[in-house]
C-alpha cells in the first residue's frame, strides 16, 4: 500500500472512488479546483497494483475574516481496503501540510450524524472534537456533526520554547 499526494491525473479515479462509496458526489471541476489551488493537501492510497483505493480531498478556507484553517471536503476508502489505517494516514498527511504550508490553526470537517465508523476515526483516532451540529446539512436532510481538530496544541509548542532558550 502506498500513500502519496494526489495529482491531476488521479482525479478521474478519485471521482470513481467517490461515486462508488459515498452519497455526496461532486463534478469534475470541483476536484480540479482543489488539485490546482491546494495541490499539497489531497492524497490518494494505492494498492500493490497502483490502483487508487482511497483519497482525501482537502482545501484551505478562503474567508479572510477568520484565522487560516483547513477543511476536509471528502474522505473515502473502498470497502475492501478499510480498517487498514489508510484513512488515518491520509488525514494525518493532509493535516500536517495544512499547518506546515498554509499555517492552519485548525482543520474542520462535516460527518453524517449516523456514520459511526467515521465519527470513531475522527474523534478517537485523530482527536477531532464536535464543534457544532448542522441541521439538515446533507441533501437527504440528515444532520451533520461539524468537527474540528485544533492544530495549535501545547504539544507543538515546546520546540518554540527550546528555541527561545537557545537565543
C-alpha positions as CSV (number, residue, x, y, z in Angstrom):
1,X,0.0,0.0,0.0
2,X,1.2,3.5,-0.8
3,X,0.0,6.9,0.3
4,X,1.0,9.9,-1.9
5,X,-0.1,13.4,-2.9
6,X,-2.9,13.3,-5.5
7,X,-2.2,14.6,-9.0
8,X,-4.5,16.0,-11.7
9,X,-4.1,12.6,-13.4
10,X,-5.7,10.9,-10.4
11,X,-8.9,12.9,-10.4
12,X,-10.9,10.6,-12.6
13,X,-10.0,7.7,-10.2
14,X,-10.8,9.8,-7.2
15,X,-14.2,10.6,-8.7
16,X,-14.8,7.0,-9.4
17,X,-14.0,6.1,-5.8
18,X,-16.3,8.8,-4.6
19,X,-19.2,7.7,-6.8
20,X,-18.8,4.1,-5.6
21,X,-18.5,4.7,-1.9
22,X,-20.2,8.0,-1.0
23,X,-23.7,9.6,-1.4
24,X,-22.2,13.1,-1.7
25,X,-20.8,13.5,-5.2
26,X,-19.0,16.3,-7.0
27,X,-18.5,17.5,-10.5
28,X,-15.0,17.0,-12.0
29,X,-14.4,20.8,-12.0
30,X,-14.7,20.8,-8.2
31,X,-11.9,18.1,-7.9
32,X,-9.8,20.1,-10.4
33,X,-10.3,23.3,-8.4
34,X,-8.9,21.5,-5.3
35,X,-6.0,20.0,-7.2
36,X,-4.9,23.2,-8.8
37,X,-5.5,25.5,-5.8
38,X,-4.2,23.4,-3.0
39,X,-2.1,20.6,-4.6
40,X,-0.3,19.9,-1.3
41,X,-3.4,18.9,0.6
42,X,-5.1,16.0,-1.2
43,X,-3.8,12.4,-1.0
44,X,-4.5,9.0,-2.5
45,X,-4.0,5.5,-1.3
46,X,-2.8,3.0,-3.9
47,X,-2.9,-0.8,-3.7
48,X,0.0,-3.0,-4.7
49,X,-1.1,-2.7,-8.4
50,X,-1.1,1.1,-8.3
51,X,-5.0,1.2,-8.3
52,X,-6.4,4.1,-6.3
53,X,-8.4,2.6,-3.4
54,X,-8.9,5.8,-1.3
55,X,-8.5,9.5,-1.2
56,X,-8.7,12.6,0.9
57,X,-9.8,15.8,-0.8
58,X,-8.9,18.9,1.2
59,X,-8.7,22.6,0.9
60,X,-8.0,25.8,2.9
61,X,-10.9,28.0,3.7
62,X,-10.8,31.3,1.8
63,X,-12.5,33.7,4.2
64,X,-10.0,36.4,5.1
65,X,-12.1,37.4,8.2
66,X,-11.3,34.1,10.1
67,X,-8.0,32.5,11.1
68,X,-6.5,30.3,8.4
69,X,-7.8,26.8,8.6
70,X,-8.2,23.8,6.5
71,X,-11.2,21.8,5.6
72,X,-11.6,18.1,4.7
73,X,-14.0,18.1,1.8
74,X,-14.2,14.4,1.3
75,X,-12.6,11.2,2.5
76,X,-13.2,7.7,1.2
77,X,-11.6,4.3,1.2
78,X,-13.0,1.4,-0.8
79,X,-14.8,-1.2,1.4
80,X,-12.3,-4.0,0.8
81,X,-9.4,-1.7,1.9
82,X,-11.0,-0.3,5.1
83,X,-9.6,-0.9,8.6
84,X,-6.0,-0.9,7.3
85,X,-5.3,2.6,8.6
86,X,-5.3,4.2,5.2
87,X,-7.9,6.9,6.0
88,X,-6.0,7.9,9.2
89,X,-2.6,8.1,7.3
90,X,-4.1,10.2,4.5
91,X,-5.7,12.5,7.1
92,X,-2.5,12.9,9.0
93,X,-0.6,13.8,5.8
94,X,-3.2,16.4,4.7
95,X,-3.4,17.9,8.2
96,X,0.4,18.3,8.5
97,X,0.5,20.0,5.2
98,X,-2.3,22.4,6.2
99,X,-0.2,23.5,9.2
100,X,3.2,23.5,7.6
101,X,2.4,25.0,4.2
102,X,-0.5,27.3,5.0
103,X,-0.2,28.0,8.7
104,X,-3.6,26.5,9.5
105,X,-4.8,26.9,13.1
106,X,-7.4,24.1,12.9
107,X,-9.0,21.7,10.5
108,X,-12.8,21.3,10.1
109,X,-14.9,18.7,8.5
110,X,-18.5,17.5,8.4
111,X,-19.7,14.0,9.0
112,X,-23.1,12.4,8.9
113,X,-24.5,12.0,12.4
114,X,-25.2,8.3,11.8
115,X,-21.7,7.5,10.4
116,X,-20.4,5.8,13.5
117,X,-17.2,4.4,11.8
118,X,-16.2,7.8,10.5
119,X,-17.0,9.5,13.8
120,X,-14.8,7.0,15.6
121,X,-11.9,7.7,13.3
122,X,-12.2,11.4,13.6
123,X,-12.9,11.6,17.4
124,X,-10.9,8.6,18.8
125,X,-8.0,8.2,16.4
126,X,-7.5,11.7,15.1
127,X,-8.7,13.6,18.1
128,X,-11.3,15.9,16.4
129,X,-14.0,17.3,18.6
130,X,-17.6,18.1,17.8
131,X,-17.9,21.9,17.4
132,X,-21.5,22.1,16.3
133,X,-24.4,20.2,14.8
134,X,-25.6,21.4,11.5
135,X,-29.3,20.5,11.0
136,X,-30.3,19.1,7.6
137,X,-26.8,19.6,6.2
138,X,-27.0,16.8,3.7
139,X,-29.2,16.7,0.6
140,X,-31.3,13.9,2.1
141,X,-32.0,16.0,5.3
142,X,-29.6,14.2,7.6
143,X,-27.8,16.3,10.2
144,X,-24.0,16.7,10.2
145,X,-21.6,16.9,13.1
146,X,-19.2,19.8,12.4
147,X,-15.9,18.7,13.9
148,X,-12.6,20.4,14.4
149,X,-9.0,19.5,15.2
150,X,-7.0,22.2,16.9
151,X,-3.5,22.4,15.4
152,X,-2.3,24.9,18.0
153,X,-2.0,22.2,20.7
154,X,0.5,22.7,23.5
155,X,2.4,19.6,22.3
156,X,3.5,21.6,19.3
157,X,4.9,24.5,21.4
158,X,7.9,23.1,23.5
159,X,10.1,23.3,20.4
160,X,9.5,27.0,20.3
161,X,10.3,27.4,24.0
162,X,13.6,25.5,23.4
163,X,14.4,27.7,20.5
164,X,13.8,30.8,22.7
165,X,16.1,29.4,25.5
166,X,18.9,28.9,22.9
167,X,18.8,32.5,21.7
